[in-house]
């Protein structure tokens, strides 16, 4: 019996706020948000009987779930670019083609014989379970920190397999629905073909027309996000009205076409859809979990646990073994790839919307799809989150402490610092949302990332496992603080740094105080971006000097009284940054990085000094 004193409005507000808390907690503990969303939904629904989605939404429940899933699938399809399939390498291409067939077939057999479901439902569940997804993979990779080649394979598999797996699941689902409507085999093929044809045609036409509108700038930039959301909802509804169950296929095809049309820029739409998907996912999974029947969940019994074991220790390893034939991956690297493959958002979303429809059609066993999918999701996420890092260390494929530097902001100062780091063989990347500002960095051969590094796109496409420090060097102090706050949990509070604000002495002190919970302030008061840029324009350069027993820090400081000490590189690769906190102590064997005019080297011939611009 559900709590009756809460109004519908209050329950809707509660869903939104609990969803936010789950996303925030997920960010803090570096675990996939779906785990906490499902737990929250189960607590609100079957455990404490606070939320009853059937009573709250009534007849709108199925349309709400369907539209949410449509937006999620469309956002996933926008990431599937044909050009990227040529860049991801043979192992990943095999994983999303041959590997999908191997994994889906094994899970179909296991589901049929272990759970007793019909072949049709088993095939549907097998198709759903081929999907991993970047939203569950990326938080895990940031915790595990495997070798870059392993991280790249798992990341690309999650990105590419999302829409492919969803498309396969939609086709299997449509086949089952058609079978329920007619017993004639010829009519089954006719209706199935019609459903697929309508979905393809509507998706292609809608995607092409919307792409033309974007390409020719008929839609103002400020309305493109709203227009894309409206178009997705209309296309889903129109296709589903023309032919039942064709809507999900239509929006998936529409997204794939838009992602691959020439001269159609969808970056802003994709970023908007990522933010919107967070909202939809947060609410959707709380609602879905609140509908779970605990008795039905428990009734799955030991067979469900055996199915999880088959997925973890048989289906996934065989998929990887087949996909990595004749590749240059070692057995240790293949073993970790086989170990990590959690199921996530798309698996949960499509299983829920399919189960609702199949239950309405009276398909026997359809009620088991959602609890079984949720059990697999929770099981893989929890088990792999707890074991992946120890397994990576055991296999000796986990990265040791990393010393690379992630720089936010592309400008003359950050480029000069990146050049100096690279001369000392420190892995460096510059991130910026302005393509033109990144040009000089790319011309200089510096590794770059175009976009917001703390966005969902950055989470999926920016591999941060090789970086241990973050420097906020843009000319916007507040933006630097935001980025530092985002990376504080990942890199550690003492390893994120920001430029001082370009303010008066009193306001500087207030800013320093407010920045303590975001990042450490670099260097000293009076070294804001504008002043450092002026020093560079006046001819000063970032130089590197090696300290030794023959040439101490005190001697260097005596020779370079006006130099600004930036940071020092220890022999073990650690970087010691000079900050407003002081306590900058260096020793023999350190490399000093400093901003200065060209020094007179005549009196110190044994000194090794290098210009970062040499």
Legacy VTK file of the C-alpha trace (Angstrom):
# vtk DataFile Version 3.0
C-alpha trace
ASCII
DATASET POLYDATA
POINTS 614 float
0.000 0.000 0.000
1.510 3.328 -1.048
1.750 6.432 1.084
-1.366 8.509 0.403
-0.488 11.801 2.069
1.888 12.805 -0.716
0.372 14.715 -3.614
1.246 13.864 -7.193
3.132 17.155 -7.475
5.217 16.364 -4.398
6.016 12.872 -5.715
7.208 14.306 -9.031
9.429 16.753 -7.177
10.735 13.924 -5.011
11.658 11.839 -8.071
13.661 14.735 -9.516
15.476 15.517 -6.278
16.298 11.892 -5.460
17.590 11.497 -9.022
19.895 14.464 -8.505
21.180 13.035 -5.212
21.939 9.722 -6.911
23.860 11.448 -9.710
25.786 13.561 -7.197
26.658 10.578 -5.018
27.713 8.653 -8.122
30.122 11.455 -8.995
31.550 11.459 -5.477
32.212 7.711 -5.225
33.080 7.192 -8.920
30.520 4.447 -9.520
27.852 4.317 -12.269
24.785 6.360 -11.346
22.404 3.649 -12.521
23.330 1.537 -9.491
22.138 4.195 -7.035
19.095 5.109 -9.138
17.880 1.507 -9.109
18.481 1.178 -5.370
16.626 4.457 -4.736
13.681 3.328 -6.876
13.467 -0.006 -5.072
13.493 1.772 -1.697
10.836 4.295 -2.756
8.647 1.666 -4.380
8.427 -1.910 -3.137
10.348 -1.408 0.144
8.765 1.711 1.697
5.702 1.993 -0.620
6.159 5.725 -1.119
5.998 5.720 -4.928
3.554 3.798 -7.120
4.281 4.747 -10.767
1.067 3.113 -12.049
-1.056 5.299 -9.781
1.040 8.418 -10.342
1.179 8.336 -14.141
-1.875 6.260 -15.004
-2.339 5.859 -18.764
0.653 8.144 -19.393
3.153 5.678 -17.903
3.836 3.752 -21.102
4.083 6.895 -23.333
6.420 8.506 -20.755
8.707 5.464 -20.648
8.613 5.067 -24.432
9.505 8.719 -25.115
12.305 8.600 -22.524
13.782 5.511 -24.160
13.413 7.161 -27.592
15.480 10.161 -26.445
18.121 7.855 -24.892
18.426 5.791 -28.090
18.560 8.910 -30.275
21.368 10.376 -28.143
23.286 7.110 -28.385
22.816 6.952 -32.161
24.270 10.463 -32.527
27.621 9.097 -31.349
27.859 6.379 -34.026
29.971 7.890 -36.798
31.065 5.783 -39.736
34.467 7.469 -39.862
35.186 6.403 -36.293
34.507 2.751 -37.118
37.583 2.871 -39.353
39.707 4.317 -36.558
38.869 2.022 -33.648
40.899 -0.949 -34.831
40.133 -4.536 -35.710
39.514 -5.851 -32.151
36.781 -3.298 -31.452
35.181 -3.795 -34.875
35.038 -7.512 -34.162
33.625 -6.917 -30.691
30.689 -4.922 -32.081
30.025 -7.371 -34.929
31.187 -10.969 -34.484
31.439 -10.490 -30.720
27.836 -9.310 -30.554
26.711 -12.507 -32.312
28.775 -14.709 -29.967
27.608 -12.949 -26.801
23.970 -12.745 -27.905
23.829 -16.403 -28.945
25.354 -17.688 -25.696
23.067 -15.529 -23.563
20.058 -16.687 -25.585
20.920 -20.348 -24.909
21.648 -19.713 -21.230
18.437 -17.703 -20.711
16.312 -20.379 -22.351
17.740 -23.336 -20.441
18.386 -21.658 -17.084
15.348 -19.357 -16.827
12.859 -21.433 -18.840
11.822 -18.546 -21.091
10.632 -19.147 -24.637
13.150 -18.989 -27.459
11.684 -15.673 -28.597
12.009 -13.993 -25.176
15.424 -15.586 -24.659
16.593 -14.136 -27.987
15.248 -10.730 -26.963
17.036 -10.877 -23.622
20.213 -12.074 -25.327
20.044 -9.113 -27.734
19.491 -6.665 -24.855
22.460 -8.050 -22.923
25.036 -7.370 -25.656
25.035 -3.676 -24.713
27.581 -2.290 -22.237
27.446 1.494 -22.619
29.837 4.382 -21.891
27.891 5.688 -18.893
28.829 2.605 -16.867
32.211 1.889 -18.478
33.842 5.313 -18.084
33.441 5.749 -14.295
34.859 2.250 -13.884
37.856 2.987 -16.125
38.704 6.099 -14.124
38.806 3.972 -10.998
40.612 0.960 -12.497
43.116 3.042 -14.543
44.163 0.288 -16.969
46.739 0.706 -19.720
45.618 3.229 -22.377
45.137 0.574 -25.106
42.789 -1.398 -22.817
40.894 1.738 -21.810
40.501 2.766 -25.461
39.067 -0.626 -26.457
36.535 -0.683 -23.608
35.570 2.957 -24.162
34.997 2.538 -27.910
33.136 -0.716 -27.420
30.733 1.023 -25.032
30.165 3.968 -27.385
29.675 1.968 -30.591
27.769 -1.006 -29.229
25.082 1.160 -27.585
23.109 1.973 -30.764
24.005 -1.313 -32.501
22.751 -3.434 -29.617
19.633 -1.288 -29.239
18.869 -1.657 -32.951
19.195 -5.452 -32.793
16.982 -5.593 -29.696
14.327 -3.432 -31.390
14.257 -5.761 -34.408
13.903 -8.875 -32.226
11.163 -7.171 -30.221
9.259 -6.250 -33.356
9.507 -9.844 -34.563
7.940 -11.093 -31.308
5.139 -8.519 -31.451
4.311 -9.459 -35.034
4.185 -13.132 -34.081
1.604 -12.337 -31.416
-0.674 -10.632 -33.914
-0.834 -13.419 -36.488
-0.098 -17.114 -36.786
0.502 -17.207 -40.547
4.229 -17.334 -41.277
3.828 -15.364 -44.502
1.898 -12.648 -42.723
4.523 -12.569 -39.947
7.236 -11.754 -42.498
4.926 -9.260 -44.206
4.080 -7.340 -41.013
7.666 -7.515 -39.709
8.992 -6.231 -43.020
6.435 -3.447 -42.979
7.372 -2.427 -39.454
11.069 -2.312 -40.293
10.389 -0.502 -43.574
8.262 2.179 -41.919
10.855 2.710 -39.188
13.681 2.966 -41.728
11.825 5.280 -44.111
10.480 7.619 -41.433
13.874 7.745 -39.685
15.809 8.377 -42.910
13.409 11.008 -44.238
13.138 12.815 -40.911
16.882 12.690 -40.323
17.670 13.974 -43.815
15.138 16.826 -43.639
16.253 17.904 -40.182
19.876 17.683 -41.328
19.100 19.975 -44.271
17.518 22.487 -41.906
20.649 22.454 -39.754
23.071 22.551 -42.700
21.353 25.565 -44.273
20.922 27.389 -40.947
17.133 27.559 -41.173
16.952 26.867 -37.438
18.559 29.536 -35.205
21.335 28.144 -33.059
19.476 28.917 -29.852
16.506 26.813 -31.036
18.437 23.818 -32.400
18.363 21.893 -29.140
14.658 22.423 -28.633
14.009 21.651 -32.290
15.899 18.354 -32.109
13.958 17.253 -29.015
10.642 18.192 -30.640
11.628 16.367 -33.833
12.576 13.182 -31.960
9.275 13.110 -30.089
7.283 13.781 -33.274
9.183 11.196 -35.338
8.704 8.549 -32.648
4.992 9.277 -32.346
4.438 9.530 -36.125
6.263 6.299 -36.929
4.524 4.423 -34.122
1.156 5.691 -35.348
1.840 4.540 -38.903
3.057 1.108 -37.763
3.054 -0.057 -34.163
6.478 -0.588 -32.556
8.400 1.145 -35.363
9.079 4.363 -33.425
12.241 3.259 -31.609
13.772 2.055 -34.872
12.880 5.369 -36.541
14.603 7.582 -33.934
17.674 5.321 -33.876
18.022 5.538 -37.666
17.415 9.293 -37.546
20.244 9.762 -35.047
22.667 7.622 -37.058
21.924 9.571 -40.250
22.411 12.962 -38.565
25.721 11.795 -37.087
27.048 10.951 -40.560
25.652 13.773 -42.741
28.258 16.067 -44.236
28.467 19.663 -43.024
25.889 19.056 -40.299
27.256 20.167 -36.936
25.552 18.368 -34.066
28.035 19.079 -31.255
25.715 21.456 -29.413
22.747 19.128 -29.936
24.737 16.170 -28.671
25.849 18.092 -25.598
22.255 19.152 -24.930
21.026 15.582 -25.410
23.682 14.335 -22.975
22.416 16.752 -20.324
18.804 15.910 -21.128
19.545 12.191 -21.023
20.870 12.586 -17.475
17.489 14.037 -16.475
15.486 11.381 -18.340
17.660 8.535 -17.067
17.492 9.741 -13.461
13.714 9.898 -13.426
13.186 6.859 -15.644
15.147 4.373 -13.576
13.673 5.492 -10.297
10.225 4.960 -11.822
11.174 1.600 -13.351
12.753 0.292 -10.148
9.744 1.475 -8.134
7.547 -0.822 -10.265
9.569 -3.913 -9.396
7.819 -6.710 -7.586
10.164 -7.883 -4.848
8.473 -11.272 -4.817
9.059 -11.607 -8.547
12.658 -10.526 -8.087
13.247 -13.148 -5.404
11.362 -15.760 -7.446
14.114 -15.641 -10.082
16.103 -17.773 -7.642
19.510 -19.312 -8.136
18.954 -19.633 -11.873
19.388 -15.865 -12.236
22.691 -16.035 -10.352
23.853 -18.825 -12.672
22.903 -16.652 -15.635
25.059 -13.836 -14.212
27.952 -16.281 -13.841
27.526 -17.420 -17.463
27.657 -13.797 -18.633
30.706 -12.908 -16.544
32.812 -16.036 -16.945
31.704 -17.650 -20.214
29.925 -15.319 -22.663
32.148 -12.259 -22.165
35.500 -14.169 -22.249
34.461 -16.094 -25.392
33.406 -12.860 -27.080
36.789 -11.302 -26.305
38.695 -14.449 -27.324
37.045 -14.481 -30.760
37.342 -10.712 -31.245
41.041 -10.543 -30.338
42.296 -13.373 -32.557
45.620 -12.370 -34.189
45.739 -9.044 -32.359
48.793 -7.584 -30.612
47.118 -7.673 -27.186
48.829 -9.862 -24.591
46.876 -12.509 -22.696
46.936 -10.251 -19.629
45.388 -7.349 -21.547
42.747 -9.627 -23.097
41.916 -11.029 -19.665
41.127 -7.581 -18.243
39.006 -6.674 -21.293
37.107 -9.937 -20.720
36.645 -9.111 -17.038
35.103 -5.646 -17.573
31.737 -5.441 -19.330
29.004 -4.025 -17.062
25.481 -3.615 -18.389
23.788 -0.246 -18.044
21.261 2.303 -19.174
20.193 1.040 -22.593
19.790 -2.527 -21.340
17.545 -1.400 -18.496
15.574 1.086 -20.579
14.728 -1.131 -23.548
13.954 -4.157 -21.355
11.439 -2.058 -19.421
9.616 -0.639 -22.429
9.574 -4.045 -24.182
8.302 -5.839 -21.082
5.401 -3.401 -20.672
4.266 -3.958 -24.237
4.728 -7.734 -24.180
2.833 -8.036 -20.888
-0.075 -6.157 -22.490
0.015 -8.684 -25.334
-0.107 -11.567 -22.851
3.321 -13.012 -23.683
4.127 -15.657 -21.077
7.309 -14.871 -19.136
7.497 -11.197 -20.168
7.159 -10.159 -16.529
10.598 -11.685 -15.858
12.467 -9.437 -18.289
12.766 -6.339 -16.100
13.773 -7.976 -12.787
16.184 -10.242 -14.673
17.750 -7.290 -16.532
18.030 -5.254 -13.328
19.612 -8.192 -11.500
22.231 -8.564 -14.257
22.904 -4.807 -14.255
23.294 -4.557 -10.481
25.335 -7.769 -10.384
27.810 -6.783 -13.113
28.229 -3.202 -11.877
28.781 -4.166 -8.228
30.976 -7.217 -8.902
33.167 -5.547 -11.512
33.467 -2.280 -9.588
34.756 -4.180 -6.553
37.100 -6.536 -8.406
38.331 -4.804 -11.582
41.087 -2.742 -9.925
42.568 -5.697 -7.944
42.366 -7.890 -11.060
44.126 -5.213 -13.144
46.906 -5.039 -10.567
47.158 -8.841 -10.404
47.473 -8.989 -14.178
49.992 -6.119 -14.069
48.033 -4.029 -16.582
47.027 -1.217 -14.196
48.846 2.070 -14.571
51.153 3.076 -11.722
50.929 6.573 -10.295
50.672 8.877 -13.301
52.549 12.135 -13.798
50.887 13.565 -16.894
49.321 17.033 -16.861
45.858 17.957 -18.131
45.729 21.675 -18.960
42.432 23.547 -19.301
42.582 26.567 -21.589
44.472 27.070 -24.877
46.486 30.299 -24.954
50.137 31.425 -25.292
50.832 30.694 -21.612
49.408 27.166 -21.586
51.117 26.318 -24.889
54.478 27.519 -23.561
54.034 25.436 -20.392
52.952 22.371 -22.408
56.048 22.717 -24.606
58.244 22.854 -21.514
56.586 19.750 -20.093
57.033 17.862 -23.337
60.733 18.769 -23.455
60.972 17.034 -20.083
58.974 14.073 -21.506
55.908 14.758 -19.356
52.692 13.633 -21.091
50.533 16.737 -21.589
47.150 17.573 -23.130
45.426 20.944 -23.600
41.614 21.105 -23.479
39.482 23.966 -24.743
35.981 24.563 -26.083
37.286 26.988 -28.718
38.539 25.235 -31.855
40.449 28.281 -33.102
42.327 28.725 -29.832
43.450 25.095 -30.009
44.945 25.634 -33.472
48.332 26.891 -32.246
48.585 23.982 -29.818
47.882 21.489 -32.596
50.394 23.208 -34.881
52.992 22.863 -32.109
52.351 19.129 -31.970
50.737 19.228 -28.532
48.005 16.718 -27.784
44.604 18.461 -27.614
40.973 17.780 -26.716
38.232 19.924 -28.241
35.396 20.277 -25.766
34.601 20.644 -22.099
36.759 18.030 -20.333
34.311 17.649 -17.443
31.231 17.171 -19.671
29.602 13.829 -20.475
31.327 13.975 -23.861
34.642 14.433 -22.083
33.819 11.537 -19.783
33.287 9.291 -22.807
35.990 10.524 -25.186
38.797 11.914 -23.012
41.008 9.224 -21.513
42.374 10.774 -18.302
44.042 7.619 -16.995
47.531 8.870 -17.963
47.198 12.214 -16.165
47.776 12.906 -12.502
47.611 16.720 -12.384
45.189 19.354 -13.659
46.094 23.008 -14.341
43.377 25.581 -14.960
45.190 28.096 -17.188
42.322 29.754 -19.051
41.875 33.492 -18.682
38.548 32.941 -16.878
39.130 32.341 -13.169
35.617 31.030 -12.470
35.866 28.514 -15.335
39.195 27.297 -13.944
37.574 26.818 -10.532
34.712 24.836 -12.072
37.098 22.500 -13.869
39.270 22.124 -10.779
36.215 21.186 -8.741
35.283 18.549 -11.333
38.741 16.931 -11.312
39.353 17.315 -7.597
37.881 13.898 -6.801
39.734 12.123 -9.604
43.207 13.634 -9.244
43.130 14.502 -5.549
42.722 17.881 -3.868
46.493 18.583 -3.852
46.892 17.886 -7.576
44.494 20.431 -9.113
45.711 23.994 -9.679
44.308 27.266 -11.009
45.721 30.634 -12.040
45.295 33.539 -9.613
42.421 35.928 -10.381
43.161 39.230 -12.062
41.884 41.277 -9.127
42.973 43.790 -6.515
44.839 42.574 -3.425
41.714 42.508 -1.234
39.576 40.707 -3.815
42.488 38.349 -4.478
42.431 37.232 -0.848
38.682 36.601 -1.022
39.099 34.582 -4.244
41.928 32.548 -2.751
39.700 31.727 0.202
36.817 30.658 -2.082
39.146 28.572 -4.237
40.335 26.344 -1.408
37.530 23.861 -2.065
38.280 23.761 -5.794
41.974 24.046 -6.600
45.265 25.335 -5.281
46.278 28.822 -6.447
49.421 28.766 -8.578
52.494 30.880 -7.969
51.769 34.184 -6.220
49.618 37.301 -6.180
50.204 39.392 -9.272
50.696 36.412 -11.589
47.255 36.476 -13.196
46.920 35.474 -16.833
47.130 39.004 -18.256
50.391 39.765 -16.453
51.990 36.444 -17.390
50.969 36.935 -21.011
52.590 40.370 -20.955
55.824 38.882 -19.633
55.805 36.350 -22.485
55.114 39.118 -25.009
58.057 41.082 -23.538
60.407 38.256 -24.440
60.519 36.152 -21.306
60.516 32.393 -21.804
59.868 29.273 -19.786
63.256 27.723 -19.095
64.431 24.490 -17.531
67.478 24.167 -15.275
68.849 21.004 -13.651
69.868 21.304 -10.015
72.893 19.315 -8.845
75.414 19.184 -6.030
77.494 21.601 -8.084
74.649 24.039 -8.633
72.125 24.407 -5.799
68.742 26.080 -5.635
70.242 28.938 -3.593
72.788 29.605 -6.339
70.082 29.454 -8.990
67.915 31.921 -7.061
70.872 34.278 -6.681
71.382 34.183 -10.467
67.673 34.592 -11.247
66.251 36.985 -8.682
63.479 38.239 -10.976
62.496 34.798 -12.304
59.086 33.353 -11.493
59.451 29.784 -10.248
56.653 27.713 -11.788
57.206 24.098 -10.766
59.872 21.444 -10.354
60.150 17.907 -11.707
61.456 15.307 -9.265
63.698 12.419 -10.406
60.808 9.956 -9.837
58.520 11.939 -12.158
56.427 13.682 -9.484
55.782 17.377 -10.094
56.116 19.932 -7.306
54.075 23.057 -8.066
54.832 26.472 -6.655
51.624 27.808 -5.056
50.500 30.675 -2.836
50.761 28.250 0.087
54.585 28.542 -0.055
56.705 25.638 1.262
58.389 25.131 -2.121
61.425 23.019 -1.225
63.630 21.573 -3.962
66.713 19.403 -3.865
69.604 18.263 -6.012
68.414 16.291 -9.047
65.245 18.345 -9.536
64.462 20.115 -12.803
63.338 23.708 -12.265
60.795 25.297 -14.622
60.713 29.068 -14.436
59.714 32.186 -16.366
62.599 34.536 -16.984
64.615 36.624 -19.438
67.534 34.774 -20.998
70.123 34.475 -18.165
73.830 35.136 -18.440
75.431 31.689 -18.549
79.041 32.863 -18.819
79.813 32.397 -15.118
78.136 28.986 -14.831
79.300 26.870 -17.771
78.426 23.616 -16.005
74.765 24.631 -15.770
72.222 22.950 -18.065
69.671 25.520 -19.172
67.086 25.060 -21.868
64.527 27.273 -23.430
61.078 25.839 -23.866
60.900 27.602 -27.202
64.149 26.155 -28.509
LINES 1 615
614 0 1 2 3 4 5 6 7 8 9 10 11 12 13 14 15 16 17 18 19 20 21 22 23 24 25 26 27 28 29 30 31 32 33 34 35 36 37 38 39 40 41 42 43 44 45 46 47 48 49 50 51 52 53 54 55 56 57 58 59 60 61 62 63 64 65 66 67 68 69 70 71 72 73 74 75 76 77 78 79 80 81 82 83 84 85 86 87 88 89 90 91 92 93 94 95 96 97 98 99 100 101 102 103 104 105 106 107 108 109 110 111 112 113 114 115 116 117 118 119 120 121 122 123 124 125 126 127 128 129 130 131 132 133 134 135 136 137 138 139 140 141 142 143 144 145 146 147 148 149 150 151 152 153 154 155 156 157 158 159 160 161 162 163 164 165 166 167 168 169 170 171 172 173 174 175 176 177 178 179 180 181 182 183 184 185 186 187 188 189 190 191 192 193 194 195 196 197 198 199 200 201 202 203 204 205 206 207 208 209 210 211 212 213 214 215 216 217 218 219 220 221 222 223 224 225 226 227 228 229 230 231 232 233 234 235 236 237 238 239 240 241 242 243 244 245 246 247 248 249 250 251 252 253 254 255 256 257 258 259 260 261 262 263 264 265 266 267 268 269 270 271 272 273 274 275 276 277 278 279 280 281 282 283 284 285 286 287 288 289 290 291 292 293 294 295 296 297 298 299 300 301 302 303 304 305 306 307 308 309 310 311 312 313 314 315 316 317 318 319 320 321 322 323 324 325 326 327 328 329 330 331 332 333 334 335 336 337 338 339 340 341 342 343 344 345 346 347 348 349 350 351 352 353 354 355 356 357 358 359 360 361 362 363 364 365 366 367 368 369 370 371 372 373 374 375 376 377 378 379 380 381 382 383 384 385 386 387 388 389 390 391 392 393 394 395 396 397 398 399 400 401 402 403 404 405 406 407 408 409 410 411 412 413 414 415 416 417 418 419 420 421 422 423 424 425 426 427 428 429 430 431 432 433 434 435 436 437 438 439 440 441 442 443 444 445 446 447 448 449 450 451 452 453 454 455 456 457 458 459 460 461 462 463 464 465 466 467 468 469 470 471 472 473 474 475 476 477 478 479 480 481 482 483 484 485 486 487 488 489 490 491 492 493 494 495 496 497 498 499 500 501 502 503 504 505 506 507 508 509 510 511 512 513 514 515 516 517 518 519 520 521 522 523 524 525 526 527 528 529 530 531 532 533 534 535 536 537 538 539 540 541 542 543 544 545 546 547 548 549 550 551 552 553 554 555 556 557 558 559 560 561 562 563 564 565 566 567 568 569 570 571 572 573 574 575 576 577 578 579 580 581 582 583 584 585 586 587 588 589 590 591 592 593 594 595 596 597 598 599 600 601 602 603 604 605 606 607 608 609 610 611 612 613
